[in-house]
């Protein structure tokens, strides 16, 4: 069969040998639950010196012991400059965080739209630094329209004080031009179910685009809630309801997993009222559901500009913690989470709850790998760099030399050293850019190393080497790395 078929990976660390284990589809005895958390003081400023002993976590009201706490994004890896033909899934000039504002005109009537647009323009122009801020609109036809798009090459950075015009200075013209470009044939009447599907698809699309940026990413969703699909059947049903009550549970689970894998959170605000604090309870429940699933901030009646500015601040310093939940507690239900600190004057922001199911077996990771193989760009939550070499005796065989940033992995400190587990796969692509269609099989890389070895891989990275035989029409390969502990993803696409 033509095309590329992944084969068992013969990998080795730069500092010591590692065995490769085949996966198992049997239920896990326990699950490591990982959470992204933000700590702020009473002024809303980020706390940058949080330690593991400062935190306490409870799952369903039961106290759990923290296995790890690490900063995300800011402790950047400083490997040597890229060598000849070496590529990276990160741009050295990009910042390790970003924020997107999504103005949702699709789920609101025309009269409220103009008011929201005017407020957004005013509030964005009042922000002091907007270099890591991007703006999209979900227009009245359900199309996702970029006003300021995430650049494909990610060559953006935060400026210091400057007299140069900011992109928001001409925002009204930019928004008008973006909406004009999106004008097309009018959609036929859209059902409530289709409206919800289009909205979730847009949120998912933004989540995937943000995956190109490492570190914390926030989506500020300016929205008045999703419609209640039971409203047509029952005349007295409220217009807006809890997303799980409205039958959106599967969409929430998928989107929550996607946000977690890419280090993202959703912030929600209703901008369509003349008074932000007058948010209806039903609409608020709709917005708050996704916030609770992803660890963003709940709407608390603040002005639009204040919410966006806080999201920008929150993106700059994020922590990730992990704790072990025993098998008997993994009952498939929503578990309420609480993370508190013993330090006075500090507030902790994280998910409000999570779905307590056993950790993923092979089938779940195959699905994650399949999802990571689709976008035309690489996911950068785990830093990867690599180079390809041809076998002089057989042009169909290439050697992959991959270096993984160990600082992006959730490694657990045990008495004997540090432990972790990576899931890996290699996917081939045809000249057209399509996946070759070969079955994708993940493989495990068990990490177990001493304090000295841990220090070395933090500085040097984890070196993986593999020879791969390609199909006749393969022009690119993508290496996919999943950290099983945190369920985060990194990918690197290499021309061959």
C-alpha positions, 0 to 999 in steps of 0.5 A: 500500500502506498503512503506512510504507515507508522511503525513501532518507534525505536527511541532513545533519550540523549542521556539514557535508554528508555523502554517502549511499551505497547498501550493497553485499553484496560481501565486505569486504576487511577487518573492524574487530574491536571488543572491550569490555575491562575493566582491573582492578588486583591488588585487583580495582578498576577502572582508569580511566586506560587509554590506547591505547599501554598495550595490545597485541592479538593475533588468532590469535597475530598482533599487530594494530595498535589503531585506537582505544580509547575509554571507554564510558558514563562520558564522558557527553554533556551536551546542552541540556535537551529542548525542547518535544515532544523525546524521548530514548532515555535518562533523565537520572536513570538510571545508565549501567550495570546488572547482572542476576542470573539464578538458573537453577532450570530446569536443576537438580534440586529438592534443589539449588535450595533451597540455591542460593536460600538462599545467594543471599539471604544474599549479596545482603543482604551487598552494600553497594549494590544500586541498579543490581542486578536479579534474575530467576529461570528457574523450574522450568518454564522461565519467566523471572520478575522478582523485581526488574525493570528499570523501564520508565522507567529512573528509578533511580539510585545512592544515597549512604549511606542509612538507608532499607531496601534492596530486598534486605532483604525478598528472601525474601518477594520471591522467594517472591511472584515464584515464586507468581505464576509458578505455572501448568499444569505443562509436559509432559515437556521434551526436552533440545533444548527445554530448551536452546532455552528457556534461550537464549531467556531469556538473549536476553530479558534481553539485550534488556531490558538494551538500554534502559540505556546503557553496560556491562551484565552478566548473572550467570548462576547455572547448572550448565550446559546438558544434552548433547543426545547423552547420550540417544543415547550412554550414556557421553556426559557430562551436560555438554559444551562448547556448540559440541561439543553443537551450540549454535554457532548459538545462541552466534553469535546471542547473542554478536552480541546481547550485543556490539550492546548492550554486555553480557557474561555472568558464570557461576557454579555455585551448586549445589555445597556447595563452589564450587571443586568445579565439574565440568570438563564443566559448567564448559566449558558455562558458560565457553563463553558467558563466552568469547563475550561477554567476561565473567568465568570462574568461578574458585571465588569465593563467589557474593556476590564474583562479583556484587560484581565484576560490579557494579564491572566495569559502571562503567568499560568501554573499547572497542578496535578493530583491523583484521583483513585479509580473508585471515585471515577464515577463518570459524573461531574465533580466539583473542584476547589483549589485554595491557598493558605496565603492571604490576599490571593485568589485562585482561578481554575476549572469549577468542575470536571468529568470524572472518567478514567484516564484515556486508553489507547482509543482516546489517544488515537483520537487526540492524535487524529485531531492533531494531524488535521490542522495545516499548522503545528501545535506548540504547547509542547516545544519540539524541534527536529531535522530529517536526514536521508539514508544514502543507500535508500532514498525512501528511508529518512532519519528523524532527530527530534528534540522535545522541551522537557520543561513543557512536560508534567513530570512527577517527582517521586522518591526515586526521581522523576516520572512521566509518560509520552504518547507518540506517533508519526503521520505522513502527508501527500503532496496535496497536504492530505494525510496519507490515510494510513492507520495511526498507532500511538506508542508509549515512551516511559520517562524515569530518571534521577535528579541529575538526569532530570536537570540535564534534560531540562537544559538539553531537552529529550532526544528522540531518534527514529528511522522511517520508511516512507511511501512513494508519494510522501512529502512531509511527516508530522511528529505528534507528542502527547504528555499523558499526565497533562494531556497536552499536545505538541506537533512538528511537521518536517519536509522529507 
